[in-house]
Each structure stands twice: as C-alpha cells, then as structure tokens.
Amino acid sequence: MTTATSIVLASRPQGPATLENFRLEQHPLPDPTEGELLVRVIWLSLDPYMRGRMDDGPSYAAPVALGAVMTGGAVAEVVASRHPGFAVGDLVMGAFGWTTHAISDGAGLRKVDPRLAPPQTALGVLGMPGMTAWVGLTDIAPMKPGETVVISAATGAVGSVAGQLAKARGARVIGVAGGPEKCVWATSELGYDVCLDHHALDEKALRAALREAAPDGIDVYFENVGGKTLAAVMPNMATGGRIALCGMIAWYSGQNFDEALPLPRVWSTILTRRLNVRGFIVSDHFDRSGAFAAEVAPLVMSGRMKLRETVTDGLENAPAAFLSLLEGGNFGKALVRVGPDAGAA
Ligand SMILES: NC(=O)c1ccc[n+]([C@@H]2O[C@H](COP(=O)([O-])OP(=O)(O)OC[C@H]3O[C@@H](n4cnc5c(N)ncnc54)[C@H](OP(=O)(O)O)[C@@H]3O)[C@@H](O)[C@H]2O)c1
C-alpha cells in the first residue's frame, strides 16, 4: 500500500482562480494488480488549458470533477509493475495528474529515454507544447521563407518553440511578450527580430509598433492570447494572411473582454484581407508526432533549440505556480518538481 499526496479541485473559480480552489489530500493507493503499474511522479507539467478544466462549461474536454485530482501531464518512474510492457525503473510520460503517485494500466503512456534529452522535455519542447508550436506553423498556418510571423506569449512553452521554428524556416519573426526581461531573452537568445512588451504598450501603441515592425503586414499570426494583442494584430494582417488560433489566455478567466475588437470589425477584416483563420487542438494532430519529432528532436539534442524552464519545487506549491503561470510569471516551460530524479528516490 502506498500513500499518494494529490491536489484536488476544491471549488470552481468565479473569475480568476485562487489558492482556495485547490486542496491538498492524501489517499491510499492499492498495490498494482495484474496488468497495472505504480508510478512515482518526478515532473508535473503546468499548462494554461488546466484553467479551462476547472470550469463546468461546455468545452472540447470534460471538466475536472469537484474533489477529483487536478488533471495534468507528468513524467514518472515506474516503482512497481505487473504490466508486461513496463519494468521498475522505466521513465514514462502520462496524464497522471497533480499527484505524487498513480496506478496505471499502461494506456496512453509513452516511455521517456533520459539518454536522449532531459526527461522533463517530454512535457515541453518534445511534448505537447512543442508539438503545438510545430503543428501550428506547419499544418495550420504554414509560412514561407521571407514572410513576417508574429507570435504572442512569445517566450512561453509554445511561443518559444514557435519563434525558433519560424526563424529557422526563414521568417522575419516578431514576438509579443510581457516585460523587458522576456523581450531581451526573445531577441538575444531565441532569435526574434523584434519583441514588443505588451506591459509597456497600450493597444494603440502596440498596433503602431506592429505597423512599424511589419510595414508590409503580418503574413502569419500565431495567436496564443487574445485580448489587446489580438486587437492590435488584426488591423496589421496582410492580405492573404493566416492565423493559427492556438489559445486566448487573456480571456480564460472571463476577464479583459473590454479589450476585444467588436465582432463586425473582426469579421470584416477577415473578409476584406481574405484571411485564413483556423483554430486547432493539438490532440487532434497526434498522428503528426513522427514528423514533429524528426524535425524538433535533432534541434533539441544538438542544442540549437534554446530551452528555458521555470521550476517550482514540491507538489504543495503547484497551485501557486499555476496561478503565476496564468499571470505571466513563467519563462519558458512551467514545471513542478514533485520528486527526486529517477533512481534517487
Ligand atoms: N490549441 C492547443 O492545442 C494548445 C496547446 C497548448 C497550448 N495552447 C495555448 O497556447 C497558449 C500558450 O500556452 P503555453 O503552455 O505556451 O503557456 P505559456 O506561454 O508558457 O504561459 C502563458 C503565458 O501567457 C501570457 N499571458 C498571460 N496572460 C496574458 C494576457 N492577459 N495578455 C497577454 N499574454 C498573457 C504570459 O506571457 P507574457 O508574460 O509574455 O504575457 C504567460 O507566461 C495558451 O493560450 C494555451 O492555452 C493551446
């Protein structure tokens, strides 16, 4: 018998999420039965989609039930196994949730080879966020060399990969990020040609700065945030431009709706500029995993893809780290170190 410590959803947020929406609980886990394995979580991924799972409204995925363990991807070590496909000591990535231990029947698990890359990259650049960036620029809003690409949340888990991919493919790349420190990293390390700090610019100033940075218009917008950034981007879209609608984090808590453009203006811009706007959910594109890994894994392994992580220690600190992520407190991939490295427990 193992005792697992988990973070459960205590209540649904009314507006922005708070620490009171989470509760730490301990519960016993039975030993694995035939066909099951027991894992010890090492790394937990924090992702903006988790905010949506805290609400009860209609969405593409079911909400977390009240009292249930918060959903989330994690990298874990197998500590007991009665499953023929997994041995004690294997590292696996799966949807174990915000917990220290979990029982699994092996469905949906992916083995992680720590000799190829740090295991936690399976949650970031070589996992769901990295693949989101790749799918967005490859299949949803494909770009050609020489085109101008704008990426919002430019230094986050998705944006930092999208920016580097767009640059490697020959685009002129403009990032929008929150704060001077993030913008310095974007231009000095990630290769962005320009980075605009949305904290320092109101919508009008951001629109003017985008016009200056992209005088011939924006060919591709990788949309992560909505809010005033979207309002500033839309009038600067080039005729025939493409928008990969990936996320709209500025609106996830039901806030900032006053920053939205009126729908008739959005609609008429799409029409008159002949824009192609396409929303996507990365899980619909997992059949593209092979092509994604073939392009991105060599970039990571050779060090050409720059990585940054914001690591919080201890599962009990996951709620605060998650709230910080929603407010822009992270650089690159937001992670919680739940337990020691494999073999060190
Ligand atoms: N469609 C899909 O399948 C899919 C998959 C993964 C992620 N996503 C979406 O992609 C986006 C980025 O996800 P991620 O995991 O890479 O997160 P992230 O960018 O690492 O973190 C979120 C970032 O959003 C920015 N942000 C927060 N509030 C904002 C606001 N009001 N205005 C402008 N920016 C704001 C902050 O960056 P700054 O400090 O720079 O503002 C923050 O660091 C999210 O919208 C997420 O939901 C979609």
The ligand as an SDF file (V2000), in Angstrom:
LIG
                    3D

 48 52  0  0  0  0  0  0  0  0999 V2000
   -4.6800   24.6730  -29.0910 N   0  0  0  0  0  0  0  0  0  0  0  0
   -3.9240   23.8080  -28.4190 C   0  0  0  0  0  0  0  0  0  0  0  0
   -3.9520   22.5990  -28.6470 O   0  0  0  0  0  0  0  0  0  0  0  0
   -2.9870   24.3370  -27.3730 C   0  0  0  0  0  0  0  0  0  0  0  0
   -1.9900   23.5260  -26.8200 C   0  0  0  0  0  0  0  0  0  0  0  0
   -1.1010   24.1100  -25.8850 C   0  0  0  0  0  0  0  0  0  0  0  0
   -1.2540   25.4260  -25.5140 C   0  0  0  0  0  0  0  0  0  0  0  0
   -2.2600   26.1480  -26.0570 N   0  0  0  0  0  0  0  0  0  0  0  0
   -2.4200   27.5670  -25.7330 C   0  0  0  0  0  0  0  0  0  0  0  0
   -1.2390   28.2240  -26.0990 O   0  0  0  0  0  0  0  0  0  0  0  0
   -1.0430   29.3590  -25.2630 C   0  0  0  0  0  0  0  0  0  0  0  0
    0.3480   29.2970  -24.6570 C   0  0  0  0  0  0  0  0  0  0  0  0
    0.4260   28.1320  -23.8480 O   0  0  0  0  0  0  0  0  0  0  0  0
    1.7950   27.7810  -23.1040 P   0  0  0  0  0  0  0  0  0  0  0  0
    1.6310   26.4500  -22.5000 O   0  0  0  0  0  0  0  0  0  0  0  0
    2.9210   28.0340  -24.0130 O   0  0  0  0  0  0  0  0  0  0  0  0
    1.7970   28.8490  -21.9270 O   0  0  0  0  0  0  0  0  0  0  0  0
    2.9450   29.9230  -21.6530 P   0  0  0  0  0  0  0  0  0  0  0  0
    3.0290   30.8010  -22.8450 O   0  0  0  0  0  0  0  0  0  0  0  0
    4.1640   29.2100  -21.1920 O   0  0  0  0  0  0  0  0  0  0  0  0
    2.3590   30.7200  -20.4110 O   0  0  0  0  0  0  0  0  0  0  0  0
    1.2760   31.5390  -20.5510 C   0  0  0  0  0  0  0  0  0  0  0  0
    1.7360   32.9530  -20.9370 C   0  0  0  0  0  0  0  0  0  0  0  0
    0.6220   33.6830  -21.3980 O   0  0  0  0  0  0  0  0  0  0  0  0
    0.9140   35.0630  -21.2890 C   0  0  0  0  0  0  0  0  0  0  0  0
   -0.2480   35.7930  -20.8040 N   0  0  0  0  0  0  0  0  0  0  0  0
   -0.9760   35.5590  -19.6990 C   0  0  0  0  0  0  0  0  0  0  0  0
   -1.9600   36.4740  -19.5890 N   0  0  0  0  0  0  0  0  0  0  0  0
   -1.8440   37.2950  -20.6660 C   0  0  0  0  0  0  0  0  0  0  0  0
   -2.5610   38.4320  -21.1290 C   0  0  0  0  0  0  0  0  0  0  0  0
   -3.6120   38.8980  -20.4550 N   0  0  0  0  0  0  0  0  0  0  0  0
   -2.1630   39.0130  -22.2620 N   0  0  0  0  0  0  0  0  0  0  0  0
   -1.1030   38.5500  -22.9390 C   0  0  0  0  0  0  0  0  0  0  0  0
   -0.3870   37.4710  -22.5600 N   0  0  0  0  0  0  0  0  0  0  0  0
   -0.7570   36.8620  -21.4370 C   0  0  0  0  0  0  0  0  0  0  0  0
    2.0740   35.1820  -20.2990 C   0  0  0  0  0  0  0  0  0  0  0  0
    3.2240   35.5440  -21.0300 O   0  0  0  0  0  0  0  0  0  0  0  0
    3.7170   37.0690  -21.0970 P   0  0  0  0  0  0  0  0  0  0  0  0
    4.3330   37.3520  -19.7650 O   0  0  0  0  0  0  0  0  0  0  0  0
    4.6580   37.0800  -22.2110 O   0  0  0  0  0  0  0  0  0  0  0  0
    2.4950   37.9130  -21.3230 O   0  0  0  0  0  0  0  0  0  0  0  0
    2.2450   33.7680  -19.7730 C   0  0  0  0  0  0  0  0  0  0  0  0
    3.5770   33.4810  -19.4510 O   0  0  0  0  0  0  0  0  0  0  0  0
   -2.1740   29.3300  -24.2330 C   0  0  0  0  0  0  0  0  0  0  0  0
   -3.2120   30.1480  -24.6850 O   0  0  0  0  0  0  0  0  0  0  0  0
   -2.6080   27.8850  -24.2640 C   0  0  0  0  0  0  0  0  0  0  0  0
   -3.9310   27.6970  -23.8300 O   0  0  0  0  0  0  0  0  0  0  0  0
   -3.1250   25.6320  -26.9640 C   0  0  0  0  0  0  0  0  0  0  0  0
  1  2  1  0
  2  3  2  0
  2  4  1  0
  4  5  1  0
  4 48  2  0
  5  6  2  0
  6  7  1  0
  7  8  2  0
  8  9  1  0
  8 48  1  0
  9 10  1  0
  9 46  1  0
 10 11  1  0
 11 12  1  0
 11 44  1  0
 12 13  1  0
 13 14  1  0
 14 15  2  0
 14 16  1  0
 14 17  1  0
 17 18  1  0
 18 19  2  0
 18 20  1  0
 18 21  1  0
 21 22  1  0
 22 23  1  0
 23 24  1  0
 23 42  1  0
 24 25  1  0
 25 26  1  0
 25 36  1  0
 26 27  1  0
 26 35  1  0
 27 28  2  0
 28 29  1  0
 29 30  1  0
 29 35  2  0
 30 31  1  0
 30 32  2  0
 32 33  1  0
 33 34  2  0
 34 35  1  0
 36 37  1  0
 36 42  1  0
 37 38  1  0
 38 39  2  0
 38 40  1  0
 38 41  1  0
 42 43  1  0
 44 45  1  0
 44 46  1  0
 46 47  1  0
M  CHG  2   8   1  16  -1
M  END
$$$$
